[in-house]
Amino acid sequence: MRPIRSYVLRQGRTTPAQKRALDELFPKYGLQFSGEKLTSPRHAPLVLEIGSGMGETTIAIARAHSEADFVAVEVHGPGVGSLLNAIEREGLANVRVIRHDAVEVLEQMVGDVSLAAIHLFFPDPWPKKRHHKRRLVQPETATLMARKLAPGGILHAATDWPDYAEQMAAVFGAEPLLEPSERGFAARPVTKFESRGQRLGHPIRDLHLRRRQTAPAAR
Ligand SMILES: C[S@@+](CC[C@H](N)C(=O)[O-])C[C@H]1O[C@@H](n2cnc3c(N)ncnc32)[C@H](O)[C@@H]1O
């Protein structure tokens, strides 16, 4: 049975610069989907971003945190192309990109207790009720994400859809491996996408969770 995916691959327009980046820069900064586990070549804290879009946030955070290594996962080709161009332009040595379904990347390429943080910024809201099953945040994915975090590792999610924020709070709150955290791994910069949302009056909510240091007592 085909799994329910959190995205629909739109054809969309790929600009010549994005296409060039996919051809020429992917071999430099990209990682192929495989069964091989992700590691930081220099043993730095490893942060996985789910659905990096055009990569604006990825770049800002990676620039501000040269002490950490970032892996951005995105399925949309033009977004991957833009991010690759930005990595090259900024001369960043701490960002790699995977063009694949992030759920499968978590399952196949991320070892348990290996991540310092997971970033999930403005995942597709799937606003229609009959599409809610496509939302990325579900009890199973919350457990999957929590398992991949090292103890004390941060799960930072953001959304401008109030009912999705409530769903996230409920789902993450019910995950025994997670507990609320005061702050994220990194400050999230305000993006163009977000300022548009703010102009339209969409309240933005950030959720910070932390993997518990010790296993919760059995209930
Ligand atoms: C609404 S956009 C937000 C992009 C970016 N995080 C931002 O804040 O601007 C959501 C992105 O998640 C990507 N996406 C959705 N499901 C995904 C999945 N399972 N794996 C990888 N990317 C996914 C979509 O292609 C889209 O680019």
The ligand as an SDF file (V2000), in Angstrom:
LIG
                    3D

 27 29  0  0  0  0  0  0  0  0999 V2000
    5.0280   25.4890    3.5940 C   0  0  0  0  0  0  0  0  0  0  0  0
    6.6170   25.0140    3.0710 S   0  0  0  0  0  0  0  0  0  0  0  0
    7.6830   25.7660    4.2890 C   0  0  0  0  0  0  0  0  0  0  0  0
    9.1190   25.8190    3.8390 C   0  0  0  0  0  0  0  0  0  0  0  0
   10.1260   26.3990    4.8360 C   0  0  0  0  0  0  0  0  0  0  0  0
   10.2880   25.5330    6.0070 N   0  0  0  0  0  0  0  0  0  0  0  0
    9.7660   27.7920    5.2650 C   0  0  0  0  0  0  0  0  0  0  0  0
    9.5540   28.0100    6.4600 O   0  0  0  0  0  0  0  0  0  0  0  0
    9.6910   28.6660    4.4030 O   0  0  0  0  0  0  0  0  0  0  0  0
    6.6800   23.2810    3.4770 C   0  0  0  0  0  0  0  0  0  0  0  0
    7.7890   22.5460    2.7350 C   0  0  0  0  0  0  0  0  0  0  0  0
    7.8850   21.2200    3.2040 O   0  0  0  0  0  0  0  0  0  0  0  0
    8.1700   20.3590    2.1150 C   0  0  0  0  0  0  0  0  0  0  0  0
    7.7670   19.0120    2.5150 N   0  0  0  0  0  0  0  0  0  0  0  0
    6.5180   18.5980    2.8510 C   0  0  0  0  0  0  0  0  0  0  0  0
    6.5290   17.3190    3.2160 N   0  0  0  0  0  0  0  0  0  0  0  0
    7.8270   16.8980    3.1280 C   0  0  0  0  0  0  0  0  0  0  0  0
    8.4650   15.6560    3.3690 C   0  0  0  0  0  0  0  0  0  0  0  0
    7.7980   14.5970    3.8030 N   0  0  0  0  0  0  0  0  0  0  0  0
    9.7930   15.5780    3.1540 N   0  0  0  0  0  0  0  0  0  0  0  0
   10.4950   16.6460    2.7250 C   0  0  0  0  0  0  0  0  0  0  0  0
    9.9330   17.8560    2.4690 N   0  0  0  0  0  0  0  0  0  0  0  0
    8.6150   17.9740    2.6750 C   0  0  0  0  0  0  0  0  0  0  0  0
    7.3740   20.9520    0.9700 C   0  0  0  0  0  0  0  0  0  0  0  0
    7.8940   20.5630   -0.2840 O   0  0  0  0  0  0  0  0  0  0  0  0
    7.5540   22.4580    1.2350 C   0  0  0  0  0  0  0  0  0  0  0  0
    8.6790   22.9660    0.5710 O   0  0  0  0  0  0  0  0  0  0  0  0
  1  2  1  0
  2  3  1  0
  2 10  1  0
  3  4  1  0
  4  5  1  0
  5  6  1  0
  5  7  1  0
  7  8  2  0
  7  9  1  0
 10 11  1  0
 11 12  1  0
 11 26  1  0
 12 13  1  0
 13 14  1  0
 13 24  1  0
 14 15  1  0
 14 23  1  0
 15 16  2  0
 16 17  1  0
 17 18  1  0
 17 23  2  0
 18 19  1  0
 18 20  2  0
 20 21  1  0
 21 22  2  0
 22 23  1  0
 24 25  1  0
 24 26  1  0
 26 27  1  0
M  CHG  2   2   1   9  -1
M  END
$$$$
